[in-house]
Amino acid sequence: MFKYLFIFSFLLTLSASVSQAKASDYAYFGFEPDIVTNYVAVKKKMGYVRLTVELMVEGDNLTIVEHHAPLLRDAIINIIGQQAEAKVKSMKGRAEIQLQCEEQVKELLIRETGQPLIKKLLFTQWLDN
């Protein structure tokens, strides 16, 4: 019985260390300050959105992504600025915008570095009027 308990605890420790290694393979880069931009509004008043964007960066590529941050920020602002008000205000539309931004950021990083470097683009905060 003791032998099985020992083996079980060893396997549990081993699996915990493996999962920690996988979690440490990623870092997060946040654009500072938050992104604030206009979108295509239907009414006469101007519509704007303020959002916090985080990039899930693979490996030790954080400094490379940080170097390209102005280019990536500009791409995100351009995508959001072309969106219609209905899309900006709907949950489904936001998810589509997020996916479009993620694809564009990966494409730009591939063009600049030869690798996508990010795993995921996340909108962690979204505020619109």
PAZALO-494754 format. One record per residue: residue in one letter; z, x, y of N, C-alpha, C in turn; residue number from 1. Coordinates in pm, 1 decimal, padded with zeros to 6 digits, always signed. Atoms other than C-alpha are relative to their C-alpha. Layout:
PAZALO-494754
<A <Z X Y> <Z X Y> <Z X Y> NUM>,
...
END
This chain:
PAZALO-494754
<M <+00000.0 +00082.7 -00119.2> <+00000.0 +00000.0 +00000.0> <+00000.0 +00087.4 +00126.1> 1>,
<F <-00008.3 -00089.4 -00114.9> <+00091.8 +00280.5 +00241.2> <-00133.4 +00070.1 +00024.0> 2>,
<K <+00128.8 -00068.7 -00010.8> <-00238.2 +00452.9 +00166.2> <-00102.3 -00090.0 +00070.2> 3>,
<Y <+00093.9 +00092.8 -00063.0> <-00437.1 +00142.1 +00266.7> <+00033.1 -00021.6 +00147.7> 4>,
<L <-00042.5 +00014.4 -00138.5> <-00233.8 +00099.3 +00583.8> <-00039.7 +00122.2 +00081.7> 5>,
<F <+00037.5 -00124.0 -00066.6> <-00297.2 +00463.3 +00675.1> <-00151.5 +00003.3 +00025.7> 6>,
<I <+00146.4 +00001.3 -00014.4> <-00673.2 +00427.9 +00614.7> <-00041.9 -00102.0 +00105.1> 7>,
<F <+00031.6 +00103.5 -00098.0> <-00683.9 +00105.6 +00815.9> <+00030.3 +00047.2 +00141.9> 8>,
<S <-00035.7 -00047.4 -00133.7> <-00502.0 +00262.4 +01112.1> <-00093.6 +00112.7 +00044.9> 9>,
<F <+00094.0 -00106.3 -00033.1> <-00731.5 +00566.6 +01096.1> <-00133.9 -00058.3 +00044.1> 10>,
<L <+00127.4 +00063.3 -00035.4> <-01042.8 +00345.9 +01102.4> <+00010.1 -00073.6 +00133.2> 11>,
<L <-00021.3 +00070.1 -00125.8> <-00898.3 +00139.4 +01386.9> <-00000.3 +00098.5 +00116.7> 12>,
<T <-00002.3 -00103.3 -00102.9> <-00832.4 +00455.3 +01590.9> <-00139.5 +00056.9 +00022.6> 13>,
<L <+00135.4 -00053.0 -00009.2> <-01179.9 +00587.2 +01514.4> <-00092.2 -00097.0 +00073.5> 14>,
<S <+00086.7 +00098.5 -00065.6> <-01350.1 +00263.2 +01621.3> <+00035.8 -00015.0 +00147.0> 15>,
<A <-00040.8 +00007.9 -00140.4> <-01146.8 +00253.9 +01943.7> <-00056.0 +00117.4 +00078.2> 16>,
<S <+00053.2 -00116.0 -00071.3> <-01255.0 +00605.4 +02034.6> <-00151.4 -00008.8 +00015.5> 17>,
<V <+00144.7 +00018.7 -00009.8> <-01620.4 +00520.1 +01961.5> <-00032.5 -00100.6 +00109.5> 18>,
<S <+00027.5 +00099.3 -00102.9> <-01606.0 +00209.0 +02183.0> <+00030.5 +00054.9 +00138.4> 19>,
<Q <-00028.5 -00061.8 -00128.7> <-01446.7 +00413.6 +02462.4> <-00112.6 +00093.6 +00040.2> 20>,
<A <+00111.4 -00089.6 -00031.2> <-01728.7 +00665.4 +02440.0> <-00119.7 -00079.5 +00050.6> 21>,
<K <+00111.9 +00082.3 -00045.8> <-01985.0 +00386.3 +02478.5> <+00025.2 -00054.1 +00140.0> 22>,
<A <-00032.5 +00052.5 -00132.1> <-01803.1 +00240.3 +02779.0> <-00010.2 +00108.3 +00105.9> 23>,
<S <+00005.3 -00107.6 -00098.8> <-01787.5 +00579.0 +02947.5> <-00142.2 +00050.9 +00023.3> 24>,
<D <+00138.9 -00040.1 -00019.7> <-02164.9 +00617.5 +02918.4> <-00060.7 -00064.1 +00124.9> 25>,
<Y <+00051.1 +00071.0 -00116.3> <-02204.9 +00394.6 +03225.5> <+00092.2 +00017.7 +00119.7> 26>,
<A <-00073.2 -00001.1 -00125.8> <-02101.0 +00413.0 +03588.3> <-00062.1 -00108.9 +00087.6> 27>,
<Y <+00050.9 +00104.2 -00089.0> <-02142.3 +00159.4 +03867.1> <-00021.1 +00055.0 +00139.5> 28>,
<F <+00031.6 -00038.0 -00137.2> <-02309.4 +00219.3 +04201.8> <-00010.2 -00127.2 +00082.1> 29>,
<G <+00003.4 +00115.6 -00088.8> <-02246.6 -00030.9 +04479.2> <-00060.7 +00036.6 +00134.0> 30>,
<F <+00061.4 -00023.2 -00130.5> <-02455.2 -00055.6 +04794.5> <+00102.8 -00030.4 +00108.5> 31>,
<E <-00092.7 +00016.0 -00111.0> <-02237.3 -00007.4 +05102.5> <-00076.0 +00019.1 +00129.4> 32>,
<P <-00069.1 +00128.1 +00000.3> <-02233.2 -00200.5 +05328.2> <-00077.1 -00104.6 -00080.3> 33>,
<D <+00068.4 +00109.1 +00069.0> <-02321.7 -00534.4 +05169.5> <-00138.4 -00021.4 +00061.0> 34>,
<I <+00135.4 +00029.4 -00047.0> <-02684.2 -00641.0 +05197.2> <+00001.5 -00134.4 +00071.9> 35>,
<V <+00012.5 +00122.2 -00079.3> <-02744.9 -00898.1 +05471.2> <-00145.4 -00009.3 +00043.9> 36>,
<T <+00140.8 +00016.6 -00036.0> <-03095.1 -01036.7 +05517.8> <-00033.0 -00147.6 +00015.9> 37>,
<N <+00049.4 +00136.6 -00019.3> <-03289.1 -01347.2 +05616.5> <-00085.0 -00041.4 -00119.2> 38>,
<Y <+00093.2 +00055.1 +00098.1> <-03483.7 -01574.3 +05384.0> <-00081.9 -00107.9 +00067.8> 39>,
<V <+00090.2 +00099.9 -00056.9> <-03756.0 -01833.7 +05441.7> <+00071.4 -00135.4 -00000.5> 40>,
<A <-00073.6 +00125.9 -00013.3> <-03569.7 -02138.9 +05573.0> <-00094.8 -00112.9 +00038.7> 41>,
<V <+00082.4 +00117.5 -00029.0> <-03715.0 -02489.6 +05595.9> <+00033.3 -00055.0 +00138.8> 42>,
<K <-00043.9 +00054.9 -00127.9> <-03511.7 -02596.5 +05898.1> <-00032.7 +00096.2 +00113.9> 43>,
<K <+00026.2 -00084.8 -00116.4> <-03542.5 -02459.9 +06249.1> <+00100.1 +00114.7 +00009.8> 44>,
<K <-00097.6 -00109.1 -00007.4> <-03226.4 -02254.2 +06210.6> <-00035.7 +00109.6 -00101.4> 45>,
<M <+00031.0 -00114.1 +00085.4> <-03247.7 -01911.8 +06051.9> <+00096.1 +00003.0 -00118.9> 46>,
<G <-00082.7 -00010.8 +00118.1> <-03123.3 -01874.9 +05696.3> <+00025.9 +00145.9 -00032.9> 47>,
<Y <-00030.5 -00136.8 +00039.1> <-02946.2 -01563.6 +05581.2> <+00087.0 +00000.4 -00124.3> 48>,
<V <-00081.5 -00017.6 +00119.8> <-02777.2 -01432.1 +05272.2> <+00069.9 +00135.8 +00010.5> 49>,
<R <-00077.6 -00123.3 +00007.6> <-02505.1 -01170.7 +05230.4> <+00039.2 +00017.4 -00145.6> 50>,
<L <-00031.2 -00019.9 +00139.8> <-02468.4 -01017.7 +04888.1> <+00047.1 +00142.0 -00028.1> 51>,
<T <-00047.3 -00128.3 +00049.6> <-02292.9 -00737.8 +04708.0> <-00078.4 +00029.9 -00126.3> 52>,
<V <+00083.3 -00038.3 +00113.4> <-02515.8 -00552.4 +04463.7> <+00060.5 +00122.8 -00066.9> 53>,
<E <-00049.8 -00111.9 +00080.2> <-02391.6 -00323.8 +04184.8> <-00107.7 +00037.5 -00101.0> 54>,
<L <+00093.5 -00049.9 +00101.2> <-02612.2 -00107.7 +03962.8> <+00080.1 +00064.5 -00112.6> 55>,
<M <-00060.4 -00061.7 +00118.2> <-02499.3 -00023.0 +03609.9> <-00087.4 +00118.9 -00037.1> 56>,
<V <+00077.2 -00123.2 +00012.1> <-02611.8 +00339.7 +03584.7> <+00030.2 +00067.6 -00133.1> 57>,
<E <-00014.5 -00066.1 +00129.0> <-02672.4 +00515.8 +03253.7> <+00033.7 +00148.2 +00016.6> 58>,
<G <-00029.8 -00142.9 +00006.4> <-02516.3 +00853.2 +03181.2> <+00050.7 +00058.3 +00129.8> 59>,
<D <-00043.5 -00072.8 -00118.9> <-02463.5 +01106.3 +03457.0> <-00102.2 -00008.4 +00112.3> 60>,
<N <+00109.1 +00015.1 -00097.0> <-02740.8 +00970.2 +03678.2> <+00044.7 -00061.6 +00132.5> 61>,
<L <-00051.3 +00065.1 -00120.2> <-02515.7 +00836.1 +03953.3> <-00047.3 +00068.9 +00127.6> 62>,
<T <+00043.0 -00071.7 -00120.8> <-02606.6 +01107.5 +04203.9> <-00149.4 -00019.2 +00026.6> 63>,
<I <+00143.9 +00022.8 -00017.2> <-02979.0 +01053.6 +04142.4> <-00023.6 -00139.5 +00057.7> 64>,
<V <+00013.7 +00136.5 -00050.5> <-02945.4 +00677.3 +04197.5> <+00048.4 -00006.1 +00145.1> 65>,
<E <-00053.2 -00003.3 -00136.3> <-02735.1 +00743.2 +04507.6> <-00101.7 +00061.6 +00096.4> 66>,
<H <+00103.7 -00063.5 -00082.1> <-03011.3 +00969.2 +04641.2> <-00112.5 -00098.1 +00035.0> 67>,
<H <+00109.1 +00095.9 -00019.9> <-03266.8 +00686.4 +04602.1> <+00048.8 -00134.6 +00053.7> 68>,
<A <-00058.7 +00126.7 -00044.8> <-03033.5 +00414.5 +04737.6> <-00074.3 -00063.6 +00118.0> 69>,
<P <+00073.0 +00066.4 -00110.2> <-03222.9 +00358.1 +05068.0> <-00129.5 -00068.2 -00045.7> 70>,
<L <+00122.8 +00059.1 +00054.1> <-03548.5 +00294.0 +04878.9> <+00031.2 -00126.6 -00079.6> 71>,
<L <-00038.2 +00114.5 +00083.0> <-03376.0 +00058.1 +04634.3> <+00052.0 -00114.5 +00086.4> 72>,
<R <-00053.3 +00100.4 -00091.1> <-03191.8 -00124.2 +04912.3> <-00115.1 -00072.1 +00071.3> 73>,
<D <+00115.6 +00058.0 -00068.0> <-03521.1 -00178.8 +05099.2> <-00076.0 -00095.1 -00092.3> 74>,
<A <+00071.4 +00085.6 +00095.3> <-03685.2 -00321.5 +04786.1> <+00074.1 -00132.0 -00020.9> 75>,
<I <-00080.6 +00121.5 +00019.1> <-03398.4 -00568.6 +04733.5> <-00010.9 -00090.3 +00123.2> 76>,
<I <+00010.2 +00078.1 -00123.8> <-03410.5 -00678.0 +05099.1> <-00137.0 -00066.2 +00010.9> 77>,
<N <+00134.9 +00057.2 -00005.5> <-03789.1 -00730.1 +05081.4> <-00016.7 -00116.3 -00096.7> 78>,
<I <+00011.3 +00108.6 +00098.1> <-03762.7 -00941.8 +04767.2> <+00073.5 -00124.1 +00048.4> 79>,
<I <-00079.0 +00115.5 -00045.0> <-03489.2 -01164.9 +04907.3> <-00062.8 -00063.2 +00124.0> 80>,
<G <+00061.8 +00051.4 -00122.3> <-03668.0 -01197.3 +05242.9> <-00122.1 -00086.0 -00023.5> 81>,
<Q <+00119.0 +00078.2 +00031.4> <-03969.8 -01352.3 +05070.6> <+00031.5 -00129.5 -00075.1> 82>,
<Q <-00037.7 +00115.3 +00081.7> <-03773.0 -01622.1 +04886.0> <+00015.7 -00126.1 +00084.9> 83>,
<A <-00016.1 +00130.1 -00065.1> <-03773.3 -01990.7 +04974.6> <+00146.7 -00042.7 -00004.0> 84>,
<E <-00138.1 +00045.9 -00011.7> <-03451.7 -02163.9 +05077.2> <+00049.1 -00068.1 -00128.0> 85>,
<A <-00040.9 +00071.0 +00121.6> <-03444.9 -02385.8 +04767.7> <+00034.3 +00097.8 -00113.0> 86>,
<K <-00025.1 -00099.4 +00104.6> <-03459.6 -02081.3 +04540.2> <+00128.1 +00078.2 +00028.4> 87>,
<V <-00119.7 -00074.9 -00038.5> <-03188.4 -01896.1 +04732.9> <+00126.4 -00081.7 -00024.9> 88>,
<K <-00118.6 +00084.8 +00010.9> <-02951.9 -02192.0 +04715.1> <+00026.0 -00053.6 -00140.4> 89>,
<S <-00022.5 +00049.4 +00136.0> <-02994.3 -02274.0 +04345.2> <+00046.3 +00112.9 -00092.1> 90>,
<M <-00051.3 -00099.9 +00094.6> <-02815.6 -02096.5 +04060.6> <-00113.5 +00060.4 -00082.8> 91>,
<K <+00114.3 -00048.4 +00078.1> <-03135.9 -02072.6 +03856.8> <-00086.5 +00093.6 +00085.3> 92>,
<G <+00078.3 -00083.1 -00090.8> <-03320.0 -01932.2 +04158.7> <+00064.8 +00136.0 +00023.0> 93>,
<R <-00072.1 -00126.7 -00018.0> <-03051.5 -01668.1 +04213.6> <-00016.0 +00090.5 -00121.5> 94>,
<A <+00017.7 -00078.8 +00122.7> <-03079.2 -01559.0 +03851.4> <-00141.0 +00059.4 -00005.4> 95>,
<E <+00137.7 -00050.3 -00003.5> <-03457.3 -01527.4 +03891.8> <-00014.7 +00112.5 +00102.7> 96>,
<I <+00004.5 -00103.7 -00103.4> <-03412.8 -01327.5 +04212.8> <+00066.8 +00127.5 -00051.4> 97>,
<Q <-00071.7 -00115.7 +00055.4> <-03161.8 -01100.3 +04039.1> <-00086.9 +00074.4 -00101.0> 98>,
<L <+00088.2 -00061.3 +00099.5> <-03402.8 -01036.8 +03752.2> <-00118.5 +00069.6 +00067.8> 99>,
<Q <+00111.9 -00059.4 -00073.5> <-03689.6 -00971.3 +03994.3> <+00044.5 +00129.2 +00069.7> 100>,
<C <-00053.1 -00121.4 -00064.7> <-03473.8 -00721.6 +04187.7> <+00025.1 +00109.8 -00102.3> 101>,
<E <-00025.2 -00098.8 +00105.0> <-03367.6 -00550.3 +03865.4> <-00129.3 +00065.4 -00047.4> 102>,
<E <+00128.7 -00053.7 +00044.9> <-03728.5 -00511.9 +03749.8> <-00061.4 +00092.3 +00104.4> 103>,
<Q <+00057.0 -00082.2 -00107.0> <-03837.1 -00376.5 +04088.8> <+00075.2 +00132.0 +00014.6> 104>,
<V <-00080.2 -00121.9 -00010.1> <-03549.1 -00126.8 +04104.0> <-00032.5 +00094.7 -00115.1> 105>,
<K <+00034.9 -00084.1 +00115.7> <-03626.1 -00002.1 +03752.5> <-00139.0 +00061.2 +00017.8> 106>,
<E <+00136.7 -00049.1 -00021.7> <-03996.1 +00028.1 +03840.3> <-00002.4 +00112.5 +00103.5> 107>,
<L <-00006.0 -00103.7 -00103.1> <-03917.8 +00227.2 +04154.8> <+00063.7 +00129.0 -00053.3> 108>,
<L <-00066.2 -00118.2 +00055.8> <-03681.4 +00458.8 +03967.7> <-00090.1 +00071.6 -00100.6> 109>,
<I <+00095.2 -00062.2 +00092.9> <-03943.1 +00518.0 +03697.7> <-00105.9 +00076.5 +00078.4> 110>,
<R <+00100.8 -00066.5 -00081.2> <-04199.1 +00601.2 +03965.2> <+00055.8 +00127.6 +00064.7> 111>,
<E <-00059.0 -00113.9 -00070.4> <-03958.5 +00838.8 +04143.5> <+00054.1 +00107.6 -00094.7> 112>,
<T <-00069.3 -00096.1 +00087.3> <-03776.5 +01000.7 +03848.1> <-00058.2 +00010.8 -00140.3> 113>,
<G <+00054.2 -00000.2 +00135.6> <-03970.5 +00914.4 +03533.3> <+00084.6 -00078.5 -00099.0> 114>,
<Q <-00089.9 +00077.9 +00086.1> <-03679.9 +00707.2 +03392.9> <+00056.6 -00117.4 +00078.8> 115>,
<P <-00056.4 +00113.7 -00073.0> <-03531.9 +00365.4 +03476.1> <+00141.6 +00025.9 +00053.6> 116>,
<L <-00133.4 -00045.1 -00040.3> <-03179.6 +00520.3 +03503.8> <+00106.2 -00108.5 +00007.4> 117>,
<I <-00100.7 +00106.5 -00005.0> <-03009.1 +00178.3 +03531.5> <-00014.6 -00091.8 -00119.7> 118>,
<K <-00001.2 +00095.8 +00110.8> <-02911.8 -00064.2 +03261.4> <-00011.1 -00142.9 +00053.2> 119>,
<K <-00006.8 +00136.5 -00051.3> <-02846.9 -00370.7 +03477.3> <+00023.3 +00001.2 +00150.3> 120>,
<L <-00028.2 +00024.6 -00140.6> <-02850.0 -00492.2 +03838.7> <+00081.2 -00128.2 +00006.8> 121>,
<L <-00090.7 +00115.5 -00006.7> <-02566.3 -00730.9 +03922.4> <+00021.2 -00042.8 +00144.0> 122>,
<F <-00043.3 +00055.1 -00126.7> <-02507.3 -00960.9 +04217.9> <+00145.5 -00040.5 -00020.9> 123>,
<T <-00141.1 +00028.9 +00023.1> <-02128.4 -00957.2 +04231.1> <+00057.7 -00095.4 +00104.2> 124>,
<Q <-00041.3 +00095.6 -00101.7> <-02099.8 -01164.8 +04547.7> <-00125.4 -00052.2 +00068.2> 125>,
<W <+00117.4 +00061.8 -00062.3> <-02346.3 -01409.7 +04704.0> <+00050.0 -00104.1 +00099.2> 126>,
<L <-00040.6 +00091.8 -00105.9> <-02294.5 -01590.0 +05033.3> <-00122.9 -00036.6 +00079.9> 127>,
<D <+00117.0 +00041.2 -00078.2> <-02568.3 -01796.4 +05199.2> <+00036.2 -00116.1 +00091.0> 128>,
<N <-00023.6 +00115.4 -00088.1> <-02593.9 -02050.6 +05478.5> <-00116.2 -00095.4 -00008.2> 129>,
END
